[in-house]
Amino acid sequence: MLPGNINPRQMKAMMKKLGMNVEQIEDVQSIVIKTPKGNWIFDSAEVSAMTMQGATSYQITGEPRFVPAEVEIPAEDVTMVAAQANVSTEKAKEALIACNGDIAEAIMKLAQ
């Protein structure tokens, strides 16, 4: 039961009078929210769409997992680090990936 002893049928009627429409989106396989730092992935989520006064809002219920974004390393950075640290481009790229693209930190790491 809902608060105030309102049965679901009455609640639906009240929401309709207020211009609210809530519907469940069926057969959702996954939802991905992309951000610059990575992606939030909801596998087997429940999604409800609520329309009120012409605007639609979506509610996601489920357990997300976070997948960090791959660090993109420009070729110029790899070349610079390789030249400064006097190492191969492969080692320079590995160091840049380990240092999340920070050139100075990668050079210092390779100099040790």
C-alpha positions as CSV (number, residue, x, y, z in Angstrom):
1,M,0.0,0.0,0.0
2,L,1.0,3.5,-0.6
3,P,1.2,6.2,2.2
4,G,-2.1,7.4,3.4
5,N,-3.8,4.1,2.5
6,I,-4.2,5.1,-1.1
7,N,-4.6,2.2,-3.4
8,P,-2.5,2.1,-6.6
9,R,-5.6,2.5,-8.8
10,Q,-6.5,5.8,-7.0
11,M,-2.9,7.0,-7.2
12,K,-2.9,6.4,-10.9
13,A,-6.1,8.4,-11.3
14,M,-4.7,11.3,-9.3
15,M,-1.5,11.3,-11.3
16,K,-3.6,11.4,-14.5
17,K,-5.6,14.4,-13.2
18,L,-2.3,16.2,-12.5
19,G,-1.1,15.5,-16.0
20,M,1.5,12.9,-15.0
21,N,2.1,9.8,-17.0
22,V,4.4,7.1,-15.7
23,E,5.3,4.1,-17.8
24,Q,7.8,1.3,-17.5
25,I,10.2,0.8,-20.4
26,E,10.3,-3.0,-21.1
27,D,13.1,-5.2,-22.2
28,V,16.0,-2.9,-21.3
29,Q,19.3,-4.7,-21.9
30,S,21.8,-2.1,-20.7
31,I,22.2,1.6,-20.2
32,V,25.5,3.5,-20.7
33,I,26.1,7.0,-19.3
34,K,29.3,8.4,-20.9
35,T,31.5,10.9,-19.0
36,P,35.0,12.2,-19.8
37,K,36.4,10.1,-16.9
38,G,34.7,6.9,-18.0
39,N,31.3,5.1,-18.5
40,W,28.7,4.1,-16.0
41,I,27.1,0.9,-17.3
42,F,23.8,-0.5,-15.9
43,D,23.3,-4.1,-16.9
44,S,19.7,-5.3,-16.5
45,A,18.3,-2.0,-15.2
46,E,14.7,-1.1,-14.7
47,V,13.7,2.2,-16.4
48,S,10.6,4.3,-15.8
49,A,9.6,7.3,-18.0
50,M,7.6,10.0,-16.3
51,T,6.0,12.7,-18.4
52,M,4.7,15.8,-16.6
53,Q,3.8,19.2,-18.2
54,G,5.4,18.1,-21.5
55,A,8.8,17.2,-20.0
56,T,9.9,13.6,-19.7
57,S,12.2,12.3,-16.9
58,Y,13.8,8.9,-16.8
59,Q,14.4,6.9,-13.6
60,I,17.0,4.2,-13.7
61,T,17.0,1.5,-11.0
62,G,19.9,-1.0,-10.9
63,E,23.5,-1.6,-9.9
64,P,26.0,0.4,-12.1
65,R,29.6,-0.5,-12.7
66,F,32.2,2.1,-13.7
67,V,34.6,1.6,-16.6
68,P,37.4,4.2,-16.7
69,A,38.1,5.9,-20.0
70,E,41.2,4.9,-21.9
71,V,43.9,7.6,-21.8
72,E,44.6,8.9,-25.3
73,I,48.3,9.6,-25.8
74,P,49.2,11.9,-28.7
75,A,52.1,10.7,-30.9
76,E,54.0,14.0,-30.3
77,D,53.9,13.3,-26.5
78,V,55.3,9.8,-27.0
79,T,58.1,11.2,-29.3
80,M,59.0,13.9,-26.8
81,V,59.1,11.6,-23.8
82,A,61.2,9.1,-25.8
83,A,63.7,11.8,-26.8
84,Q,63.9,13.4,-23.3
85,A,64.3,10.1,-21.4
86,N,66.4,8.5,-24.1
87,V,64.2,5.4,-24.4
88,S,62.2,3.6,-27.1
89,T,58.8,4.9,-28.1
90,E,57.2,1.7,-26.7
91,K,58.7,2.4,-23.3
92,A,57.7,6.1,-23.5
93,K,54.1,5.2,-24.4
94,E,53.9,2.6,-21.5
95,A,55.2,5.3,-19.1
96,L,52.7,7.9,-20.4
97,I,49.8,5.4,-20.0
98,A,50.9,4.6,-16.4
99,C,51.1,8.3,-15.6
100,N,47.7,9.1,-17.2
101,G,49.4,11.2,-19.9
102,D,51.4,13.4,-17.6
103,I,54.6,14.1,-19.7
104,A,56.8,15.4,-16.8
105,E,55.9,12.5,-14.5
106,A,56.5,10.0,-17.3
107,I,60.0,11.5,-18.0
108,M,60.8,11.4,-14.3
109,K,59.6,7.8,-14.0
110,L,61.8,6.7,-16.9
111,A,64.8,8.7,-15.6
112,Q,64.9,6.6,-12.3
